Amino acid sequence: MDAQNADKNTDELAVYRVTPLKINDLVNTKLDVSFDYGKRYLYGKEWLTLKPHFYETDALTLDAKGMDFKEIAIMVGKEKIPLKYTYDTEQLFITLNRKYKNTEKYTIYIDYTAKPNELKVKGSEAITDAKGLYFINPDGKEDKPVQIWTQGETEASSAWFPTIDKPNQKTTSEISMTVEAKYTTLSNGKLITQKANKKGTRTDTWKMDMPHSPYLFMMAVGDFKIFKESYNGKEVSYYLEPKYAPYAKQIFGKTPDMMNFYSKMLGVEYPWVKYAQIVARDYVSGAMENTSATLHGEYVQKTERELLDENGESTIAHELFHQWFGDYVTAESWSNLTMNESFATFGEVLWHGHDAGQDAEDRSRYEKLQNYLHSSKNGMSPVLSRFHYKERDDMFDNISYSKGSIILYALKNQMGDAAFFKSLNHYLTTNAFKNGETHQLRLAMEDVTGKDWSPYFNQWYYQKGNPILEIQYGYANGQATIAVKQTQDSSVQTFSLPLKVDFYVNGTKIRKDILIEKREQNFSFDVPAKPDFIDMDPDKILVGQIIDSKKVADYLYQYKNAPSYYNRMEAIKFAIKDKSHDAQLILLAGLGDQQDDLRKLSIKGVDLGDSQIKEAALKSVLNIAKKDKNTTARAVAIMKLAATGDIIYKELMQESIKNQSYNVIAAGICGLTKLAPDETDKALITLDEDTKKHITPLIKKISSVK
């Protein structure tokens, strides 16, 4: 959803999205299901245990989409007493046999058929379909595996079992699946029994003893190979198609390290009995953090050669962090989705820092900032905690994910790591196996720090937009001056921004604190001499934009002397646009940058027509083309050299075609087409069918880039 539509939904929609009313509470969900592949049906028997939330009641409303019901009864001992009910194809309205108090539990029995393929439902940009239960190639006629899997978020679990399909409900679960004996199953919790049946079927029973929300229920059935390892005595497993099973450790192998990192950082051990990850075909979203059993789209599943070019590590980290923020403590409503998705995205950022260092963390954070800013216009964007929206799936956007994650990072910076992570621990332990919202996070932070954090939350969670700061720097009579204007749209709030400023003076860095809290504000500081460079917000925690009047010399100094990832990226982006000789010096330095994306940008931007730059640039680009660890950077370098038209690089193209990386091979083919087109067909003949299949779309992509 783009920013304009998001603002329209926020400002013009009159409906306030209240947290769902709790009349009855789910306690336990027991399911016994089997599948009809031909009809794409699920046959289910359900024993649903509930209790009134507070007030006594003789009525129960369940979400149940497009089902047929054979029997609905209440269990009295072992006896089933039929109940009266009505059904409107979306909800089941049941009259209980008497009034129940909130001290009493009762169990409903339902014999039903779920028919997901007959549902008339629509998806969204984030989750492209909402029929809950998916039969993949059920007739076995397509060139893909036969699979069954489920997708519950947002409220699609009720397409395959009757429930109260709201995130503020929590229930333990037991799911028995009767499947063909040749298939493997996966669900939440622990596999407690496997029973062989007649006619070549088997019944697997999975049990989850700790409560979780219905949208986090999952099932998967298919021909999967399981790779097992462990973390802290708990099983960690990866379910893959047989073709990809040999690469399970390469795909998912960092998972135990991630679990250890997150557990120690949060002070809460991984809370579930096991952690499984499974890859499904034709999945309707990126991945889903089902409790103890994450489901990934097929793009995560790769061979050793494919992994040379790309991996799904960010997604793996994101979904794992959800096991705490989203599963252990769940957003009370979709309006509070930030308590799930902002945290999972934040968890990605921290993992990259732990695994690959601060620069990698800063790169991830910069990417989230750019994702968010692309969704905003003149500083306008929706509120993070949104109680007005058109469709609940609209919440799955760059506000809930990217903006929320960098707001958390900025809060960590202000609060200090020790206080911040102790606050997260307090929030998690206080609300364990329950639900949370932003106010509870704020109160946990206030309890830990003794400080009122309402101003921060009011500004970033409950008001829209972001600041845009226009800055002018000056120096006179021993004083450095900074003039700041907040130029975001007038309908957006005036922000209060505690920031730092670094003054680089005679080789020394002097740090000062400032508080920006007006639309226009001036600051002055005594400094020993005119600063060589001024770095506004050196920690780069501003959730917004800075527009200043730096020149090419400033950016060159910035790249070399204040080399945070953010500063290096901004210097390179400036240099690409500026195109002057001094700007080329920035790009020349960027060819040796530690981050592959900055090397790639520098390769694309460097001007080989600059005679003073050309020799050094070609040497660096050639080195990248031959040896870079990142195959995309190598491919970009190969194409840069091919674009020179110099036949001297023909041998490089021929060698590239012998590489294992599809990226490098595709670039070699494209490069050979430019330098020696008559030899391209001969080179293609030497490639096997697998390689041709993979490089064809890459060649098309490379060829379309001008």
C-alpha positions as CSV (number, residue, x, y, z in Angstrom):
1,M,0.0,0.0,0.0
2,D,1.4,3.4,-1.0
3,A,1.6,6.4,1.4
4,Q,-1.2,8.3,-0.2
5,N,-3.7,5.4,0.2
6,A,-2.5,4.8,3.7
7,D,-3.1,8.5,4.7
8,K,-6.6,8.3,3.1
9,N,-7.4,5.2,5.1
10,T,-6.2,6.9,8.3
11,D,-7.8,10.3,7.9
12,E,-11.0,9.6,6.1
13,L,-12.2,6.3,7.6
14,A,-14.5,6.8,10.5
15,V,-14.5,3.3,11.9
16,Y,-12.4,2.9,15.0
17,R,-11.0,-0.6,15.1
18,V,-11.6,-1.7,18.7
19,T,-9.8,-4.6,20.2
20,P,-12.2,-7.6,19.8
21,L,-14.7,-8.1,22.6
22,K,-14.0,-11.2,24.7
23,I,-17.3,-13.0,25.7
24,N,-15.8,-16.5,25.7
25,D,-12.1,-17.4,26.1
26,L,-10.5,-20.3,24.2
27,V,-8.8,-22.8,26.5
28,N,-7.9,-25.8,24.4
29,T,-8.4,-26.8,20.8
30,K,-8.3,-30.5,19.8
31,L,-8.6,-31.4,16.1
32,D,-8.7,-34.7,14.3
33,V,-8.5,-34.1,10.5
34,S,-8.2,-35.9,7.3
35,F,-8.0,-34.7,3.7
36,D,-9.8,-35.4,0.4
37,Y,-7.3,-34.4,-2.3
38,G,-9.8,-34.9,-5.1
39,K,-12.4,-32.5,-3.6
40,R,-9.9,-30.3,-1.8
41,Y,-11.8,-30.8,1.4
42,L,-10.8,-31.3,5.0
43,Y,-12.9,-33.5,7.2
44,G,-12.6,-32.4,10.8
45,K,-13.7,-33.4,14.2
46,E,-13.1,-30.7,16.9
47,W,-13.3,-30.6,20.6
48,L,-13.2,-27.0,21.6
49,T,-12.9,-26.1,25.3
50,L,-13.8,-22.6,26.4
51,K,-15.0,-20.6,29.4
52,P,-16.8,-17.3,29.7
53,H,-14.4,-14.4,30.0
54,F,-16.2,-12.6,32.8
55,Y,-20.0,-12.4,32.5
56,E,-22.0,-15.6,32.5
57,T,-23.3,-16.6,29.1
58,D,-25.4,-19.2,27.3
59,A,-24.2,-18.3,23.8
60,L,-21.0,-18.9,21.7
61,T,-20.0,-17.3,18.4
62,L,-17.3,-19.0,16.4
63,D,-15.6,-17.9,13.2
64,A,-16.0,-20.7,10.6
65,K,-15.8,-19.8,6.9
66,G,-17.6,-21.8,4.2
67,M,-18.0,-25.0,6.1
68,D,-20.6,-27.8,6.3
69,F,-21.6,-29.1,9.7
70,K,-22.6,-32.7,10.4
71,E,-22.9,-32.4,14.2
72,I,-22.6,-29.7,16.9
73,A,-22.9,-30.8,20.5
74,I,-21.7,-30.1,24.0
75,M,-19.8,-32.7,25.9
76,V,-21.3,-33.8,29.2
77,G,-18.9,-36.4,30.4
78,K,-18.6,-38.7,27.4
79,E,-22.1,-37.9,26.2
80,K,-22.8,-35.5,23.3
81,I,-25.8,-33.3,23.8
82,P,-26.9,-31.7,20.5
83,L,-27.0,-27.9,20.4
84,K,-29.1,-25.4,18.4
85,Y,-27.2,-23.2,16.1
86,T,-27.5,-20.9,13.1
87,Y,-24.8,-20.2,10.5
88,D,-24.3,-17.4,8.0
89,T,-21.3,-19.0,6.1
90,E,-18.8,-16.8,8.1
91,Q,-19.9,-17.2,11.7
92,L,-21.5,-20.0,13.7
93,F,-23.9,-18.9,16.4
94,I,-24.4,-21.6,19.0
95,T,-26.9,-21.7,21.9
96,L,-25.4,-23.5,24.8
97,N,-27.4,-26.0,27.0
98,R,-27.3,-23.6,29.9
99,K,-25.6,-20.5,31.2
100,Y,-22.0,-20.9,32.2
101,K,-20.0,-18.8,34.7
102,N,-16.4,-17.8,34.2
103,T,-15.3,-20.4,36.7
104,E,-16.7,-23.1,34.5
105,K,-15.2,-24.7,31.4
106,Y,-17.2,-26.4,28.7
107,T,-16.3,-28.4,25.6
108,I,-18.1,-28.2,22.3
109,Y,-17.9,-31.0,19.8
110,I,-18.1,-30.2,16.1
111,D,-18.1,-32.6,13.1
112,Y,-17.5,-30.5,10.0
113,T,-16.1,-30.3,6.5
114,A,-13.9,-27.4,5.4
115,K,-14.0,-26.4,1.7
116,P,-11.3,-23.8,1.2
117,N,-11.2,-23.9,-2.6
118,E,-14.9,-22.9,-2.6
119,L,-14.4,-19.9,-0.5
120,K,-14.8,-16.5,-2.1
121,V,-12.1,-14.5,-0.4
122,K,-9.5,-12.0,-1.4
123,G,-6.0,-11.5,-0.4
124,S,-3.8,-8.4,-0.1
125,E,-0.4,-7.1,-1.3
126,A,1.2,-8.7,1.8
127,I,-0.8,-11.9,1.9
128,T,-2.0,-12.7,-1.5
129,D,-4.8,-15.2,-0.6
130,A,-6.9,-15.9,2.5
131,K,-8.5,-19.3,2.2
132,G,-6.5,-20.7,5.1
133,L,-5.8,-24.3,3.8
134,Y,-4.0,-25.0,0.5
135,F,-3.8,-28.2,-1.6
136,I,-0.7,-28.0,-3.9
137,N,-0.8,-30.2,-7.0
138,P,-3.4,-32.5,-5.3
139,D,-4.0,-34.6,-8.4
140,G,-0.3,-35.1,-9.0
141,K,-0.6,-33.8,-12.6
142,E,1.8,-30.8,-12.3
143,D,5.6,-30.7,-12.2
144,K,5.7,-29.9,-8.5
145,P,5.4,-31.8,-5.2
146,V,2.0,-32.8,-3.7
147,Q,1.6,-30.7,-0.5
148,I,-0.9,-29.4,2.0
149,W,-0.1,-26.4,4.1
150,T,-2.0,-23.7,6.0
151,Q,-1.7,-19.9,6.4
152,G,-3.6,-18.4,9.3
153,E,-2.7,-14.7,9.4
154,T,-4.7,-12.6,9.6
155,E,-7.9,-14.4,10.3
156,A,-7.9,-17.4,7.9
157,S,-7.4,-20.3,10.4
158,S,-11.2,-20.2,10.7
159,A,-11.3,-21.5,7.1
160,W,-10.1,-24.9,8.3
161,F,-11.3,-25.1,11.9
162,P,-14.0,-23.3,13.8
163,T,-12.5,-21.0,16.4
164,I,-12.6,-17.4,17.8
165,D,-10.2,-16.2,15.1
166,K,-8.8,-13.1,16.9
167,P,-5.2,-12.4,18.0
168,N,-6.3,-11.6,21.6
169,Q,-7.4,-15.3,22.0
170,K,-4.9,-17.9,23.2
171,T,-5.4,-21.7,23.4
172,T,-3.4,-24.8,23.8
173,S,-3.7,-27.3,21.0
174,E,-3.6,-30.9,19.9
175,I,-3.8,-31.6,16.2
176,S,-4.1,-35.1,14.8
177,M,-3.6,-35.5,11.0
178,T,-4.5,-38.7,9.1
179,V,-2.3,-38.8,5.9
180,E,-0.9,-41.2,3.4
181,A,1.9,-43.1,5.2
182,K,4.5,-41.9,2.6
183,Y,4.1,-38.3,3.7
184,T,5.7,-36.3,6.5
185,T,3.7,-33.9,8.7
186,L,4.5,-30.9,10.7
187,S,2.4,-28.8,13.2
188,N,2.8,-26.7,16.3
189,G,4.4,-28.2,19.4
190,K,5.7,-31.8,19.9
191,L,4.9,-34.9,17.8
192,I,3.5,-37.1,20.6
193,T,2.2,-40.1,18.6
194,Q,2.4,-41.7,15.2
195,K,-0.1,-44.5,14.6
196,A,-0.2,-46.7,11.5
197,N,-3.7,-47.3,10.1
198,K,-5.2,-49.6,7.6
199,K,-5.2,-48.8,3.9
200,G,-1.7,-47.2,4.0
201,T,-2.5,-44.2,6.2
202,R,-0.9,-42.9,9.4
203,T,-2.2,-40.6,12.1
204,D,0.3,-38.1,13.5
205,T,-0.6,-36.2,16.7
206,W,1.1,-32.9,17.5
207,K,0.5,-31.3,20.9
208,M,1.2,-27.7,22.0
209,D,1.0,-27.4,25.8
210,M,1.5,-23.6,25.9
211,P,-1.3,-21.2,24.7
212,H,-0.9,-19.4,21.4
213,S,-3.3,-17.5,19.1
214,P,-5.4,-19.3,16.5
215,Y,-3.8,-17.5,13.5
216,L,-0.5,-19.2,14.5
217,F,-1.9,-22.7,14.2
218,M,-0.3,-24.6,11.3
219,M,-0.3,-27.9,9.4
220,A,1.9,-29.1,6.6
221,V,1.8,-32.4,4.8
222,G,4.1,-33.7,2.0
223,D,7.3,-35.4,0.9
224,F,9.8,-33.6,3.1
225,K,13.2,-34.7,4.3
226,I,14.0,-33.6,7.8
227,F,17.4,-32.4,9.0
228,K,17.7,-32.2,12.7
229,E,20.1,-30.4,15.1
230,S,19.5,-28.9,18.6
231,Y,19.6,-25.8,20.7
232,N,19.8,-26.0,24.5
233,G,18.4,-29.5,24.4
234,K,15.5,-28.6,22.1
235,E,15.0,-30.1,18.6
236,V,15.8,-27.7,15.8
237,S,14.7,-29.1,12.5
238,Y,14.5,-28.1,8.8
239,Y,11.9,-29.7,6.4
240,L,12.9,-29.6,2.8
241,E,12.0,-31.2,-0.5
242,P,14.4,-34.2,-1.1
243,K,16.3,-32.3,-3.8
244,Y,17.2,-29.6,-1.4
245,A,17.8,-31.8,1.7
246,P,21.6,-32.0,1.2
247,Y,21.8,-28.2,1.6
248,A,19.7,-27.9,4.8
249,K,22.6,-26.9,6.9
250,Q,23.8,-24.3,4.4
251,I,20.3,-22.8,4.2
252,F,19.2,-22.8,7.9
253,G,22.4,-23.6,9.7
254,K,22.7,-20.3,11.6
255,T,19.4,-20.9,13.3
256,P,20.8,-22.3,16.6
257,D,23.2,-19.4,16.9
258,M,20.3,-17.0,16.3
259,M,18.3,-18.7,19.0
260,N,21.2,-18.4,21.4
261,F,21.8,-14.7,20.6
262,Y,18.1,-13.8,20.9
263,S,17.6,-15.8,24.1
264,K,20.6,-14.1,25.8
265,M,19.8,-10.7,24.5
266,L,16.2,-10.8,25.8
267,G,16.9,-12.7,28.9
268,V,14.1,-15.1,28.0
269,E,15.0,-18.5,26.7
270,Y,13.5,-19.7,23.5
271,P,10.0,-20.5,24.9
272,W,8.7,-23.4,22.8
273,V,9.3,-27.1,22.9
274,K,11.0,-27.2,19.5
275,Y,11.7,-25.0,16.5
276,A,11.0,-26.2,13.0
277,Q,11.3,-24.5,9.6
278,I,9.6,-25.8,6.5
279,V,9.6,-24.7,2.9
280,A,6.3,-24.9,0.9
281,R,5.5,-24.5,-2.7
282,D,3.2,-21.7,-4.0
283,Y,3.1,-20.0,-0.6
284,V,1.0,-16.8,-0.5
285,S,3.4,-14.6,1.4
286,G,7.1,-14.4,2.3
287,A,7.1,-16.5,5.4
288,M,5.0,-17.1,8.5
289,E,6.0,-17.4,12.1
290,N,3.6,-20.2,13.2
291,T,4.3,-21.0,16.8
292,S,7.4,-23.4,16.9
293,A,7.0,-24.1,13.2
294,T,7.8,-21.4,10.7
295,L,6.7,-21.8,7.1
296,H,8.9,-20.3,4.4
297,G,8.1,-19.6,0.7
298,E,10.1,-21.7,-1.8
299,Y,12.6,-18.9,-2.5
300,V,14.4,-19.9,0.7
301,Q,15.0,-23.4,-0.7
302,K,18.2,-23.4,-2.8
303,T,21.0,-25.6,-4.0
304,E,24.6,-25.0,-3.1
305,R,25.1,-23.2,-6.4
306,E,22.1,-21.0,-5.9
307,L,23.3,-20.1,-2.4
308,L,26.4,-18.7,-3.9
309,D,24.2,-15.9,-5.2
310,E,21.6,-15.4,-2.6
311,N,20.4,-16.6,0.8
312,G,17.3,-16.0,3.0
313,E,19.1,-15.2,6.2
314,S,17.2,-12.0,6.9
315,T,13.9,-13.8,6.7
316,I,15.1,-16.6,8.9
317,A,16.1,-14.1,11.6
318,H,12.9,-12.1,11.2
319,E,10.6,-15.2,11.7
320,L,12.6,-16.5,14.6
321,F,12.4,-13.2,16.5
322,H,8.6,-13.5,16.1
323,Q,8.7,-16.5,18.4
324,W,9.1,-14.0,21.2
325,F,7.4,-10.9,19.7
326,G,4.3,-12.2,18.1
327,D,4.0,-15.7,19.4
328,Y,5.1,-15.6,23.1
329,V,3.5,-12.2,23.5
330,T,1.0,-11.4,20.7
331,A,-0.3,-8.0,19.5
332,E,-3.7,-7.5,21.2
333,S,-5.2,-6.4,17.9
334,W,-4.1,-5.8,14.3
335,S,-4.0,-2.1,15.2
336,N,-1.1,-3.0,17.4
337,L,0.8,-5.0,14.7
338,T,3.9,-2.9,15.5
339,M,4.3,-5.1,18.6
340,N,4.8,-8.1,16.2
341,E,6.3,-6.8,12.9
342,S,8.4,-3.8,14.1
343,F,10.1,-6.1,16.6
344,A,10.8,-8.9,14.1
345,T,12.3,-6.4,11.7
346,F,14.3,-4.9,14.5
347,G,15.5,-8.4,15.4
348,E,16.8,-8.8,11.8
349,V,18.9,-5.7,12.2
350,L,20.4,-6.8,15.5
351,W,21.2,-10.3,14.1
352,H,23.2,-8.8,11.2
353,G,25.2,-6.8,13.7
354,H,25.9,-9.8,15.9
355,D,26.8,-12.0,13.0
356,A,28.8,-9.6,10.8
357,G,29.6,-6.5,12.8
358,Q,28.3,-3.0,13.4
359,D,28.7,-2.0,9.7
360,A,26.3,-4.8,8.7
361,E,23.9,-3.7,11.3
362,D,24.0,-0.2,10.1
363,R,23.5,-1.3,6.5
364,S,20.4,-3.2,7.5
365,R,19.1,-0.3,9.5
366,Y,19.7,2.1,6.5
367,E,17.8,-0.2,4.2
368,K,14.8,-0.1,6.6
369,L,15.0,3.7,6.7
370,Q,15.0,3.9,2.9
371,N,12.1,1.4,2.7
372,Y,10.1,3.6,5.0
373,L,11.0,6.9,3.3
374,H,9.9,5.6,-0.1
375,S,6.5,5.2,1.5
376,S,6.3,8.7,2.8
377,K,5.8,12.0,1.0
378,N,6.8,15.4,2.4
379,G,7.2,13.7,5.8
380,M,3.6,12.4,5.7
381,S,2.8,8.8,6.5
382,P,0.3,6.9,8.6
383,V,0.4,6.5,12.4
384,L,2.3,3.5,13.6
385,S,-0.3,2.3,16.1
386,R,-3.3,2.7,13.8
387,F,-6.9,2.2,15.0
388,H,-8.4,3.4,11.7
389,Y,-7.8,1.3,8.7
390,K,-9.8,0.0,5.8
391,E,-8.7,-3.6,5.8
392,R,-6.6,-5.3,8.5
393,D,-4.1,-6.5,5.9
394,D,-3.4,-2.8,5.2
395,M,-1.4,-2.9,8.4
396,F,1.3,-5.0,6.8
397,D,3.3,-2.2,5.3
398,N,6.5,-0.2,5.5
399,I,5.1,1.6,8.6
400,S,4.6,-1.5,10.7
401,Y,7.8,-3.2,9.5
402,S,10.5,-0.7,8.6
403,K,9.5,2.5,10.3
404,G,8.6,0.7,13.5
405,S,12.0,-1.1,13.6
406,I,14.1,2.1,13.3
407,I,11.9,3.8,15.9
408,L,12.8,1.0,18.2
409,Y,16.5,1.3,17.3
410,A,16.4,5.1,18.0
411,L,14.7,4.4,21.4
412,K,17.5,1.9,22.2
413,N,20.0,4.6,21.4
414,Q,18.3,7.1,23.7
415,M,17.7,4.7,26.5
416,G,21.0,2.8,26.5
417,D,21.3,-0.9,25.7
418,A,21.2,-2.2,29.3
419,A,17.9,-0.3,30.1
420,F,16.4,-1.1,26.8
421,F,16.9,-4.8,26.9
422,K,15.9,-5.1,30.5
423,S,12.7,-3.3,29.5
424,L,12.1,-5.8,26.7
425,N,12.6,-8.6,29.2
426,H,10.1,-7.0,31.6
427,Y,7.5,-6.6,28.8
428,L,8.0,-10.3,27.7
429,T,7.9,-11.8,31.2
430,T,5.0,-9.7,32.4
431,N,2.9,-10.6,29.4
432,A,4.1,-14.1,28.7
433,F,1.6,-16.3,26.8
434,K,-0.7,-13.3,26.7
435,N,-1.2,-10.2,24.6
436,G,0.5,-6.8,24.5
437,E,0.2,-3.3,23.1
438,T,2.4,-0.3,22.9
439,H,1.2,1.1,26.2
440,Q,2.4,-2.0,28.0
441,L,5.8,-1.7,26.3
442,R,5.9,2.0,27.5
443,L,4.9,1.1,31.0
444,A,7.6,-1.7,31.2
445,M,10.2,0.9,30.1
446,E,9.0,3.4,32.7
447,D,9.1,0.7,35.4
448,V,12.7,-0.1,34.5
449,T,14.1,3.4,33.9
450,G,12.0,5.5,36.2
451,K,11.4,7.9,33.3
452,D,8.2,8.9,31.6
453,W,8.4,7.8,28.0
454,S,5.0,9.1,27.0
455,P,6.5,12.0,24.9
456,Y,8.4,9.5,22.8
457,F,5.5,7.2,22.3
458,N,3.1,10.0,21.6
459,Q,5.4,11.4,19.0
460,W,6.4,8.2,17.2
461,Y,3.6,5.7,17.8
462,Y,0.4,7.8,18.0
463,Q,1.2,10.7,15.5
464,K,1.9,10.4,11.9
465,G,4.9,11.4,9.7
466,N,8.6,12.1,10.0
467,P,10.8,15.1,10.3
468,I,12.6,16.6,7.3
469,L,15.5,18.8,8.5
470,E,17.1,21.4,6.3
471,I,20.4,22.4,7.8
472,Q,22.9,25.2,7.1
473,Y,26.4,25.3,8.7
474,G,28.5,28.3,9.5
475,Y,31.6,29.5,11.3
476,A,32.7,32.9,12.6
477,N,34.8,34.3,15.5
478,G,35.5,30.9,17.1
479,Q,31.9,29.7,16.9
480,A,30.4,27.0,14.7
481,T,26.7,27.6,13.9
482,I,23.9,25.2,12.9
483,A,20.6,26.5,11.6
484,V,17.8,23.9,11.5
485,K,14.4,24.1,9.8
486,Q,11.8,21.3,10.1
487,T,10.3,21.4,6.6
488,Q,7.9,18.4,6.7
489,D,4.4,19.2,5.6
490,S,2.5,21.6,7.8
491,S,0.0,19.0,8.7
492,V,2.7,16.9,10.3
493,Q,3.7,17.5,13.9
494,T,6.7,19.5,14.9
495,F,9.1,17.0,16.3
496,S,11.2,17.0,19.5
497,L,14.6,15.5,18.5
498,P,17.5,14.9,20.9
499,L,20.5,14.4,18.5
500,K,24.2,14.5,18.6
501,V,26.6,16.5,16.4
502,D,30.2,15.7,15.7
503,F,32.6,18.5,14.9
504,Y,35.9,17.4,13.2
505,V,38.5,20.1,14.1
506,N,42.2,19.7,13.4
507,G,42.0,15.9,13.4
508,T,40.0,15.8,16.6
509,K,36.3,14.8,16.9
510,I,34.2,17.0,19.3
511,R,30.7,15.7,20.2
512,K,27.9,17.9,21.3
513,D,24.2,17.3,22.2
514,I,21.4,19.3,20.8
515,L,17.6,19.3,21.2
516,I,15.6,20.3,18.1
517,E,12.1,21.1,19.2
518,K,11.0,24.1,17.0
519,R,10.2,24.5,13.3
520,E,13.2,26.9,13.1
521,Q,16.1,26.8,15.5
522,N,19.7,28.0,15.7
523,F,22.6,26.5,17.6
524,S,26.2,27.8,18.2
525,F,29.2,26.1,19.7
526,D,32.7,27.3,20.8
527,V,35.3,25.4,18.8
528,P,39.1,25.7,18.6
529,A,39.1,26.4,14.8
530,K,36.9,26.2,11.8
531,P,35.6,22.6,11.5
532,D,36.9,20.5,8.7
533,F,33.5,18.7,8.7
534,I,30.3,18.6,10.7
535,D,28.4,15.3,11.1
536,M,24.8,15.8,12.1
537,D,23.3,12.8,13.9
538,P,26.5,10.7,13.8
539,D,24.7,7.7,15.3
540,K,22.2,8.0,12.4
541,I,19.1,7.4,14.5
542,L,16.9,10.1,13.0
543,V,13.7,8.5,11.6
544,G,13.5,11.0,8.9
545,Q,15.6,13.0,6.4
546,I,18.4,15.5,6.6
547,I,18.9,17.9,3.7
548,D,22.1,20.0,4.0
549,S,24.4,22.0,1.8
550,K,27.5,19.8,1.7
551,K,29.9,20.0,-1.2
552,V,31.9,17.3,-2.9
553,A,34.9,18.1,-0.6
554,D,32.6,17.5,2.4
555,Y,31.5,14.2,1.1
556,L,35.1,13.1,0.3
557,Y,36.1,14.0,3.9
558,Q,32.9,12.2,5.2
559,Y,33.7,9.0,3.3
560,K,37.3,8.8,4.5
561,N,37.1,10.3,8.0
562,A,33.5,9.8,9.3
563,P,33.0,6.4,7.6
564,S,29.8,5.1,9.1
565,Y,27.8,3.0,6.6
566,Y,25.2,5.8,6.3
567,N,27.9,8.4,5.6
568,R,29.7,6.2,3.0
569,M,26.4,5.4,1.2
570,E,25.3,9.0,1.1
571,A,28.8,10.1,-0.2
572,I,28.7,7.5,-3.0
573,K,25.1,8.5,-3.9
574,F,26.2,12.1,-4.1
575,A,29.2,11.3,-6.2
576,I,27.2,9.3,-8.7
577,K,25.0,12.4,-9.3
578,D,27.8,15.0,-9.1
579,K,30.1,13.4,-11.7
580,S,33.0,15.8,-11.1
581,H,36.6,14.6,-10.8
582,D,36.6,15.0,-7.0
583,A,33.4,13.0,-6.9
584,Q,35.2,10.3,-8.9
585,L,37.7,10.0,-6.0
586,I,34.9,9.0,-3.7
587,L,33.8,6.3,-6.1
588,L,37.3,5.2,-6.5
589,A,37.5,4.7,-2.8
590,G,34.1,3.0,-2.9
591,L,35.4,0.3,-5.1
592,G,37.3,-1.0,-2.1
593,D,34.4,-0.7,0.3
594,Q,33.7,-3.5,2.8
595,Q,30.0,-3.6,1.8
596,D,29.2,-5.3,-1.5
597,D,26.3,-2.9,-2.2
598,L,28.6,0.1,-2.0
599,R,31.1,-1.6,-4.2
600,K,28.4,-2.2,-6.8
601,L,27.2,1.4,-6.7
602,S,30.7,2.6,-7.1
603,I,31.3,0.3,-10.1
604,K,28.2,1.5,-11.8
605,G,29.0,5.2,-11.1
606,V,32.7,5.4,-11.7
607,D,33.6,7.3,-14.9
608,L,36.2,5.4,-17.0
609,G,36.3,8.4,-19.3
610,D,38.2,10.3,-16.6
611,S,41.8,9.7,-17.6
612,Q,43.1,10.4,-14.1
613,I,40.7,7.8,-12.6
614,K,40.7,5.2,-15.3
615,E,43.9,3.2,-14.6
616,A,43.2,2.8,-10.9
617,A,39.5,2.2,-11.4
618,L,40.1,-0.5,-14.0
619,K,42.5,-2.3,-11.7
620,S,40.0,-2.3,-8.9
621,V,37.1,-3.3,-11.1
622,L,39.1,-6.1,-12.6
623,N,40.0,-7.4,-9.2
624,I,36.3,-7.4,-8.2
625,A,35.4,-9.2,-11.4
626,K,37.9,-11.9,-10.7
627,K,37.9,-12.4,-6.9
628,D,35.0,-10.7,-5.1
629,K,33.2,-12.9,-2.6
630,N,29.9,-11.4,-3.6
631,T,28.8,-12.8,-6.9
632,T,26.5,-9.9,-7.7
633,A,29.4,-7.5,-7.3
634,R,31.5,-9.7,-9.6
635,A,28.7,-9.7,-12.2
636,V,28.4,-5.9,-12.1
637,A,32.2,-5.5,-12.5
638,I,32.2,-8.0,-15.4
639,M,29.6,-5.9,-17.2
640,K,31.4,-2.7,-16.5
641,L,34.5,-4.1,-18.2
642,A,32.5,-5.5,-21.1
643,A,31.0,-2.0,-21.6
644,T,34.5,-0.6,-22.3
645,G,34.4,-2.6,-25.6
646,D,38.1,-3.5,-25.0
647,I,38.7,-7.0,-26.5
648,I,41.4,-7.5,-23.8
649,Y,38.6,-8.6,-21.5
650,K,37.3,-11.4,-23.7
651,E,39.3,-13.9,-21.8
652,L,37.7,-12.7,-18.6
653,M,34.3,-13.3,-20.1
654,Q,35.3,-16.8,-21.1
655,E,36.6,-17.6,-17.7
656,S,33.5,-16.2,-16.0
657,I,31.3,-18.6,-18.0
658,K,33.2,-21.5,-16.3
659,N,32.3,-20.2,-12.9
660,Q,29.8,-22.0,-10.5
661,S,27.8,-18.8,-9.8
662,Y,24.8,-18.2,-12.1
663,N,25.3,-14.5,-11.6
664,V,28.8,-14.6,-12.8
665,I,28.0,-16.9,-15.8
666,A,25.2,-14.7,-16.9
667,A,27.4,-11.6,-16.8
668,G,30.1,-13.5,-18.7
669,I,27.6,-14.4,-21.5
670,C,26.3,-10.9,-21.7
671,G,29.9,-9.6,-21.7
672,L,30.9,-12.0,-24.5
673,T,27.9,-10.9,-26.5
674,K,29.3,-7.3,-26.4
675,L,32.9,-8.2,-27.1
676,A,32.8,-11.2,-29.3
677,P,29.1,-11.9,-30.3
678,D,30.1,-14.6,-32.8
679,E,31.5,-16.7,-29.9
680,T,28.4,-16.5,-27.7
681,D,26.5,-19.4,-29.2
682,K,29.5,-21.7,-28.9
683,A,29.8,-20.7,-25.2
684,L,26.2,-21.4,-24.5
685,I,26.5,-24.9,-26.0
686,T,29.0,-25.8,-23.3
687,L,26.5,-25.1,-20.5
688,D,24.3,-27.8,-19.0
689,E,20.5,-27.5,-18.9
690,D,20.4,-26.5,-15.2
691,T,22.8,-23.7,-15.8
692,K,20.9,-22.5,-18.9
693,K,17.6,-22.6,-17.0
694,H,19.0,-20.4,-14.2
695,I,20.9,-17.9,-16.3
696,T,18.2,-17.2,-18.9
697,P,16.2,-14.8,-16.6
698,L,19.4,-13.3,-15.4
699,I,20.6,-12.5,-18.9
700,K,17.3,-10.9,-19.7
701,K,17.6,-8.8,-16.5
702,I,21.2,-7.8,-17.2
703,S,20.4,-6.9,-20.8
704,S,17.5,-4.7,-19.8
705,V,19.8,-2.5,-17.6
706,K,21.0,0.6,-19.3
